[in-house]
Amino acid sequence: MRNSLKCFLACGLWAAWGAQAGAQSFTWYASTEGNTWQTSTVKLSKKAAEAQVTVDDEAGYPAFKAWAATFNELDWDALGVLTRAEQDEILARVFSPDGDLRFSRGRISMGANDYARSYYSCDDVEGDLELRYFNIDRDKTTIIPFIRAAQKFNPDLTFWISPWCPPAWMKINGDYPVLSSKFNQMPEKMNYILYGNVGGKTDPDEMKLMGERKGKFPRQLATTDYFIQDPRYLQAYANYFCKFITAYREQGIPIDMVMYQNEAYSYTPYPGCAWTAEGTVRFNRDYLGPTLKREHPDVKLYLGTFNTNRVDYVQKIASDKKLQEYVSGMGFQWEGRESLPVLRAEHPDWSYICSESECGWGSFDWAAGEHTFELMNHYLGNGCNEYTIWNFILTDNGESPWGWKQNALIRVDSKARTFTYTPEYFAVKHYSHFIVPGTKVVAYKAQGEDRMPVLACKTPEGKYVVMAGNFKDEAAPLTVKIGEKSLSANLAPHSYNTFVMK
């Protein structure tokens, strides 16, 4: 008996030592332009060197939930250029639980967005407040087949929704865009209503379709709700959300979360709707929140998507006590990234997500991937538990019907009928391939003047994963302290890197 016990204890100690020894090394995945996903092994040093980042297992970050992609009509068209075998390859890589990106969630636009083929809604019968003519007929020919193609590789996909624009007849301008431009037929004389009661000149380049937006965004806030603030219209619109959820569920597509509006602070030449803070609170607090609770109590209401760095304006909305009774979280994108840390600190019990990764300007280059790598670092490092990609596949220069050229993870040459995985694809893979549901952030360093964003995570299995970028023109050392040891490596210039504990 004693000998058996000794053997048992010895074997246990040996196994524990073996597991500990195996845990002292990391697989290093490194990508540079033209040389992606190269692997090597890095061992922890016995003594911790001076570190840029120190792991803290008790950091208090939320458990990560999901990576998501948006299902748009132009993405479906891009996929349709390719053969069935190529389509299956792409969808498996993006959505399969053992694929490259492992997306398990999808975002759906309720009606037309800027990457729809054209304007449309689910009820274009003017004055139909009873929604007798509500339908998802167009989605049944585009978005729903697209989703079903993805469900083939991950039947457990879940979804969230937001509109870019309500039916045009529910808006005070009776049209889909917010502002006139050469890309739509809205009369220019109607632009005045955006700032109507205080005056102000509309800027046709407010969205900066070319180049970068800098400073406060928007520079001037709308003073007019473009959605008609008549109680009959507000209630009809809340009912519209519920009908959409029901209709999609009947198609086998589960929706579990909604946001009232995509980018209420983008005054767009494409489908959009400007909302004031007062109108936002009114609709969500008095109509959408109560109606969802009654009709779909399992569906969560998030505030968003917020794309403004005017923090006080977002605070004004989120601080309404009665509205808070219905809210489970918030979604941020674009300049909203600057508002995220403040709002998360003020409302720690809510969940936070990146509702849209920035789309760039159609460059499809390595720098675009570097920017997305930094965005993932920022949003996860500031407590977001979901991250949503915008277009994951587009043709040619990625141009929308409204004149904006955007990036995507996969680029299709419509003439040659071929496709390539872009630098941004690999930037995303460096995160999403390893950060699985239940993973927690244990260290975060924002990209500063050193141009080195770093994020350390711990998976549900107890393994550490470190993502680090070096976006300088020369190599740079990385040191991450883990307990009494350290992970050290010399990162190549303009590289994406992931270190995974063995």
Sequence and secondary structure as in RCSB ss.txt:
>XXXX:A:sequence
MRNSLKCFLACGLWAAWGAQAGAQSFTWYASTEGNTWQTSTVKLSKKAAEAQVTVDDEAGYPAFKAWAATFNELD
WDALGVLTRAEQDEILARVFSPDGDLRFSRGRISMGANDYARSYYSCDDVEGDLELRYFNIDRDKTTIIPFIRAA
QKFNPDLTFWISPWCPPAWMKINGDYPVLSSKFNQMPEKMNYILYGNVGGKTDPDEMKLMGERKGKFPRQLATTD
YFIQDPRYLQAYANYFCKFITAYREQGIPIDMVMYQNEAYSYTPYPGCAWTAEGTVRFNRDYLGPTLKREHPDVK
LYLGTFNTNRVDYVQKIASDKKLQEYVSGMGFQWEGRESLPVLRAEHPDWSYICSESECGWGSFDWAAGEHTFEL
MNHYLGNGCNEYTIWNFILTDNGESPWGWKQNALIRVDSKARTFTYTPEYFAVKHYSHFIVPGTKVVAYKAQGED
RMPVLACKTPEGKYVVMAGNFKDEAAPLTVKIGEKSLSANLAPHSYNTFVMK
>XXXX:A:secstr
 HHHHHHHHHHHHHHHHHHHHHTTEEEEEEEETTEEEEEEEEE BSS    SEE  TT       EEEEEE HHH
HHHHHTS HHHHHHHHHHHHSTTSSS   EEEEESS  TTSSS   S  STT TT TT   TTGGGTHHHHHHHH
HTT TT EEEEE S   GGGBTTSSS SS  TTS   GGGGGGGGTTT     TTTT SSS   SSSSSS   S 
SB   HHHHHHHHHHHHHHHHHHHHTT  EEEEES S TT   SSS     HHHHHHHIIIIIHHHHHHH TTSE
EEEEEE    HHHHHHHHT HHHHTTEEEEEEEGGGGGTHHHHHHH TTSEEEEEE   TTS  SHHHHHHHHHH
HHHHHHTT SEEEES SEEETT B TTS B   SEEEETTTTEEEE HHHHHHHHHHTT  TT EEEEEE   TT
   EEEEE TTS EEEEEEE SSS EEEEEEETTEEEEEEE TTEEEEEEE 
